[in-house]
């Protein structure tokens, strides 16, 4: 699996995302049906939405600030609007509240639905 940190500013072709989330030794918990669903969903997602969706699959139960940090965005506002859109589309869901590792404040955590 290629390193997420090597991706500059989230400019990535959707097909490359598939390589990053395909099940491997560390992703045995990803069911084939989840991957098939992702392949269907990715057809309708804008590039940045698809990128955030794929990264949330890699980093489940992350806060928006943590996800921004993991993918190299200094500004979490590059992540939050896409997460709001994905939530409205029914593709991600909240998983609870906990102390964010970045802000050290209580924050909402998120995951891709069905995973």
N, C-alpha and C positions, 0 to 999 in steps of 0.2 A: 504494500500500500504506500503510495507516495505521501510525502509529508505535506500537511495542510499549510505549514508555515512557508513553504516554497511558492505558494500561490500568491501572486501580487495583486492586491486590491480587489480580490474576488473576481477578476476577469478570467473566466474559465469556460470552456465549452462544455455544454451539458453532458456530452458523451464521456468526457473525462471524469465527471462526477460519478458515473457508474463504476469506473475502476476504483474510485476511492471508497465506495460503500459496498462493493461486492463482498459476499461472505468469504472469509478466509479463516485461518486458525484462530484469530482473536475475535471473530464475529460469528461463531457457530450458533449464537442465539437468534440470528436473523433468519426468519423462515422464508422459504421460497415464495410463498404467497405475498409476503411483505415486499419482496423485490419486484414481483410482477405488478403489484399495486403501484409501486414507485414508478415503474416504467410507463404506466398509464397516466399517472398524475403529472409527470414531468413534461408531457406534451402540452399541457395548458399553463404551466408556470412560466413567469418571466424569468430571465436569467438570474437576477439577484435573489428572487424568491426561491428558485431551485437550489441555488448555492446555500442559502440559509437553511432550507429544508434538509439538504444532504448533510450539512455540518451538525444540525441538531440530531440527526440519526447517529452521527459519530460521537457526539457529546450529549447523551440524554441527561435529563434532570439538571440542566444548566440554567443559570440566570441569563438575562440578556447581556449584562456586562461581562459575565464569564465567557459567553459565546463570542462576543466581540473580541475579547482578549485572545481566545484560542485561535481565532482566524486572522489575527493581526490588525484589527481595526482599533484605532485609538479612540474613536467616537462611537459609543454604543447606539447612538441615534442612526447609524447605518444599518443596525440590526433590528431595532424595535419596530419600525414601521413594517418591515417585511414579516416579522412575527405576528403583528396585528392582522395583516392581510391573510397569513396562513391560518390563523385562528378563525377568522371569519369564513374561510373556505372549509373549515372543519378538518384541517390536515394536522394541526398540532393541538395539544391540550396542556393545561397546567397540571403539575404533579404535586404541588405543595409550596410551602414557604420555609425558608431557612436563611441562615446568614450567608450572604454572598461572599465568595472568596476574594473578590476585587474591591467592593465598596465597604465590606464589613457591616453592611446594614441588612435588615431582613428584606428579602426579595422573593418574588415568585419564580419557581422553577418550571421548566417546560420539557415536553417530549413529543415526538411524532406519535400521532394516534395509532393505536393497534400494535405498538411495539412494547 
